Amino acid sequence: DGQIRSFDGTSWTTHELDWADITPPGSDDPYAMLIDDLPDDMVCATWETWYDDGYERQTTLACFAGSTWTEHQIFRDFPSVLGIAGGPDGDLWVGASSSGASVLMRGRGDAWAEVELPSAPMWSAPATGTDGTLWTTVVRSDDGGSGCSALARLTDGAWSTFVPDDPGMCGLALFGLEVAADGAVWFAGNGVISFDGEEWRSYLPGTFPMDIAIAPDGTVWVAAAEGVYVIRPPVTG
């Protein structure tokens, strides 16, 4: 019903929201789409609502820092939000759709700016590592026009792109990008794929995961239509 809930290991708690404070007037039946916990105990979430006439969709992105929700109204101009990530430096990164492609927005306080991507992807899900390095997903086309899911890393203002060495890993739908404590990047596409900077690994081929999360012990939890999978990566070193 569009509410946000948390689970403490035993029971669920529903967090009541005042929709009048975080959705524009005239919208109808908002429902939560994405939620992410960020540094400094801040939670950000997105909602999508339809106006009463049923022809116009409204996107809302709001963050909760302990007492009230604060909306970032710039995202009302985007059809939808694709991903949210926060860095240890306080930056807020948001992937959003715009005119058929996707853009990457960086927020510093109340100021927002678009960050140019190394290609024009159809999906951009951001994630940050413990060192503050930003990763996102892009689609890189070859000379023949076919596309492959790739990872892009932003370091000191410059992008580096990493393409899977196995064509079977090239799923164009990318969800749930996460960076583990050891620096390995995990994302859901054609199954679940990990990249440690040198080697690509594929898990759960034939599945269509929608989201992933990494526990402090490195265990990877995968949400798919048929249920939840748990991956325990091999220990190296």
C-alpha positions as CSV (number, residue, x, y, z in Angstrom):
1,D,0.0,0.0,0.0
2,G,2.9,2.3,-0.6
3,Q,4.2,2.4,3.0
4,I,7.7,1.7,4.1
5,R,8.4,-1.2,6.5
6,S,11.5,-2.3,8.4
7,F,12.3,-5.8,9.9
8,D,14.4,-6.2,13.0
9,G,14.8,-10.0,12.8
10,T,11.6,-10.7,14.6
11,S,8.8,-8.4,13.6
12,W,7.9,-5.8,11.0
13,T,7.3,-2.1,11.7
14,T,5.3,0.1,9.4
15,H,6.5,3.7,9.1
16,E,3.5,5.9,8.6
17,L,4.1,8.7,6.0
18,D,2.3,12.0,5.5
19,W,1.8,11.8,1.8
20,A,0.8,15.5,1.7
21,D,4.4,16.4,2.6
22,I,6.2,14.3,0.0
23,T,3.9,14.0,-3.0
24,P,2.6,16.8,-5.3
25,P,-1.0,18.0,-5.1
26,G,-3.4,16.1,-7.4
27,S,-1.5,12.8,-7.5
28,D,-3.2,9.6,-6.6
29,D,-2.2,6.4,-4.9
30,P,1.6,6.8,-4.4
31,Y,3.6,3.6,-4.1
32,A,7.2,3.1,-2.9
33,M,9.6,2.0,-5.6
34,L,13.1,2.1,-4.2
35,I,14.6,2.7,-0.8
36,D,18.3,2.8,0.3
37,D,20.0,3.4,3.6
38,L,22.9,5.8,3.3
39,P,25.7,7.0,5.5
40,D,24.9,9.1,8.6
41,D,21.7,7.0,9.2
42,M,19.8,8.7,6.3
43,V,17.2,6.9,4.3
44,C,16.1,7.9,0.9
45,A,13.2,6.5,-1.0
46,T,11.3,7.1,-4.3
47,W,7.6,7.0,-5.0
48,E,5.7,7.0,-8.3
49,T,2.2,8.3,-8.5
50,W,-0.4,8.8,-11.2
51,Y,-2.6,11.8,-11.6
52,D,-6.3,11.4,-11.5
53,D,-6.6,11.5,-15.3
54,G,-4.3,8.5,-15.6
55,Y,-2.1,10.0,-18.3
56,E,0.8,11.6,-16.3
57,R,3.1,9.9,-13.9
58,Q,4.9,11.8,-11.1
59,T,8.2,10.8,-9.5
60,T,9.1,11.8,-6.0
61,L,12.4,11.4,-4.2
62,A,12.6,12.2,-0.5
63,C,15.1,11.6,2.3
64,F,14.6,11.0,6.0
65,A,17.3,12.1,8.4
66,G,15.6,11.2,11.7
67,S,12.6,13.5,12.1
68,T,11.0,14.6,8.8
69,W,11.1,13.7,5.1
70,T,12.7,16.3,2.7
71,E,11.8,16.1,-0.9
72,H,14.2,16.8,-3.7
73,Q,11.8,18.4,-6.2
74,I,14.2,18.2,-9.2
75,F,13.2,14.6,-9.6
76,R,9.6,15.5,-10.4
77,D,10.9,16.2,-13.9
78,F,12.1,12.7,-14.4
79,P,9.8,9.7,-15.4
80,S,11.4,7.5,-12.8
81,V,14.4,6.9,-10.5
82,L,16.5,3.9,-11.2
83,G,18.9,3.8,-8.3
84,I,20.1,5.6,-5.2
85,A,23.5,5.5,-3.5
86,G,25.3,7.6,-0.9
87,G,29.1,8.2,-0.5
88,P,31.1,8.6,2.7
89,D,31.7,12.2,1.6
90,G,28.0,13.1,1.9
91,D,27.3,13.1,-1.8
92,L,24.0,11.5,-2.9
93,W,24.0,9.8,-6.3
94,V,20.8,9.1,-8.2
95,G,20.3,7.3,-11.5
96,A,17.1,8.5,-13.3
97,S,15.5,8.0,-16.6
98,S,15.2,10.9,-19.0
99,S,13.8,10.9,-22.6
100,G,14.4,7.2,-23.1
101,A,18.0,7.2,-21.8
102,S,19.3,7.5,-18.2
103,V,21.2,10.2,-16.5
104,L,23.4,10.2,-13.3
105,M,22.7,13.1,-10.9
106,R,25.0,14.1,-8.0
107,G,23.5,15.9,-5.0
108,R,25.6,18.0,-2.5
109,G,23.3,19.4,0.1
110,D,20.4,21.1,-1.8
111,A,22.4,21.5,-5.1
112,W,22.1,18.9,-7.9
113,A,24.2,18.5,-11.1
114,E,24.2,16.0,-13.9
115,V,27.4,14.0,-14.2
116,E,28.3,12.9,-17.8
117,L,28.4,9.2,-18.3
118,P,30.9,7.3,-20.5
119,S,28.0,6.2,-22.8
120,A,24.3,6.7,-23.1
121,P,22.8,3.7,-21.2
122,M,19.2,2.7,-20.9
123,W,19.8,1.9,-17.2
124,S,22.2,3.4,-14.7
125,A,22.2,2.0,-11.1
126,P,24.9,3.7,-8.9
127,A,26.7,2.2,-6.0
128,T,29.7,3.4,-3.9
129,G,32.4,1.5,-2.2
130,T,33.8,2.0,1.3
131,D,36.6,4.2,-0.2
132,G,34.0,6.5,-1.9
133,T,34.6,5.2,-5.4
134,L,31.5,5.4,-7.5
135,W,30.4,2.5,-9.8
136,T,27.5,2.5,-12.2
137,T,26.1,0.3,-15.0
138,V,26.1,1.2,-18.6
139,V,25.4,-0.4,-22.0
140,R,28.4,-0.4,-24.3
141,S,27.7,-1.0,-28.0
142,D,30.2,-2.7,-30.3
143,D,30.8,-1.8,-34.0
144,G,27.9,-4.1,-35.0
145,G,25.5,-2.2,-32.9
146,S,24.8,-4.9,-30.3
147,G,25.0,-3.9,-26.7
148,C,26.6,-5.4,-23.6
149,S,26.1,-4.6,-20.0
150,A,29.3,-3.0,-18.6
151,L,30.5,-1.5,-15.4
152,A,31.8,2.1,-15.2
153,R,34.0,3.5,-12.4
154,L,34.5,7.1,-11.6
155,T,37.8,8.0,-10.1
156,D,39.2,11.5,-9.7
157,G,36.7,12.8,-12.2
158,A,37.6,10.2,-15.0
159,W,35.6,7.2,-16.1
160,S,36.9,3.7,-16.7
161,T,34.7,1.1,-18.4
162,F,34.9,-2.7,-17.8
163,V,33.1,-5.1,-20.2
164,P,32.5,-8.7,-19.2
165,D,34.8,-11.1,-21.0
166,D,32.0,-13.7,-21.5
167,P,29.3,-12.7,-23.9
168,G,26.9,-14.8,-21.9
169,M,27.0,-12.2,-19.1
170,C,25.7,-9.5,-21.4
171,G,22.2,-9.0,-20.0
172,L,20.8,-5.6,-20.9
173,A,18.6,-5.3,-17.8
174,L,20.7,-4.4,-14.8
175,F,19.5,-4.1,-11.3
176,G,20.8,-4.2,-7.7
177,L,24.3,-2.9,-8.1
178,E,26.3,-3.3,-4.9
179,V,30.0,-3.0,-3.8
180,A,31.2,-5.5,-1.2
181,A,33.6,-4.6,1.6
182,D,36.5,-6.3,-0.3
183,G,35.9,-4.0,-3.3
184,A,34.2,-6.6,-5.6
185,V,31.2,-5.3,-7.5
186,W,28.1,-7.3,-7.8
187,F,25.1,-6.7,-10.0
188,A,22.0,-8.5,-11.3
189,G,21.5,-8.9,-15.0
190,N,21.6,-12.2,-16.8
191,G,21.8,-14.0,-13.4
192,V,24.2,-12.4,-10.9
193,I,27.6,-11.3,-11.9
194,S,30.6,-10.2,-9.8
195,F,33.8,-8.4,-10.8
196,D,36.8,-8.0,-8.5
197,G,38.8,-5.8,-10.8
198,E,40.3,-8.7,-12.8
199,E,38.0,-11.7,-12.9
200,W,34.3,-11.9,-13.8
201,R,32.2,-14.6,-12.2
202,S,28.6,-15.6,-13.0
203,Y,26.0,-17.0,-10.6
204,L,22.4,-18.2,-10.9
205,P,22.3,-18.4,-14.8
206,G,18.8,-18.4,-16.2
207,T,17.4,-16.4,-13.3
208,F,16.1,-12.8,-13.5
209,P,17.0,-11.1,-10.2
210,M,15.5,-7.8,-9.3
211,D,17.7,-6.7,-6.4
212,I,20.7,-7.8,-4.3
213,A,22.1,-6.9,-0.9
214,I,25.4,-7.8,0.7
215,A,25.6,-8.6,4.4
216,P,28.6,-7.5,6.6
217,D,30.1,-11.1,6.4
218,G,30.1,-10.9,2.5
219,T,27.1,-13.1,2.0
220,V,25.1,-11.9,-1.1
221,W,21.3,-12.0,-0.9
222,V,19.4,-12.1,-4.2
223,A,15.7,-11.3,-4.6
224,A,14.1,-13.0,-7.6
225,A,10.5,-13.8,-8.7
226,E,10.7,-17.3,-7.5
227,G,12.3,-16.6,-4.1
228,V,15.4,-15.4,-2.3
229,Y,18.8,-16.9,-3.1
230,V,21.9,-16.7,-0.9
231,I,25.4,-16.7,-2.4
232,R,28.5,-17.3,-0.3
233,P,31.5,-16.1,-2.4
234,P,34.7,-18.1,-2.2
235,V,37.3,-16.7,0.2
236,T,40.5,-15.7,-1.5
237,G,43.9,-14.7,-0.2
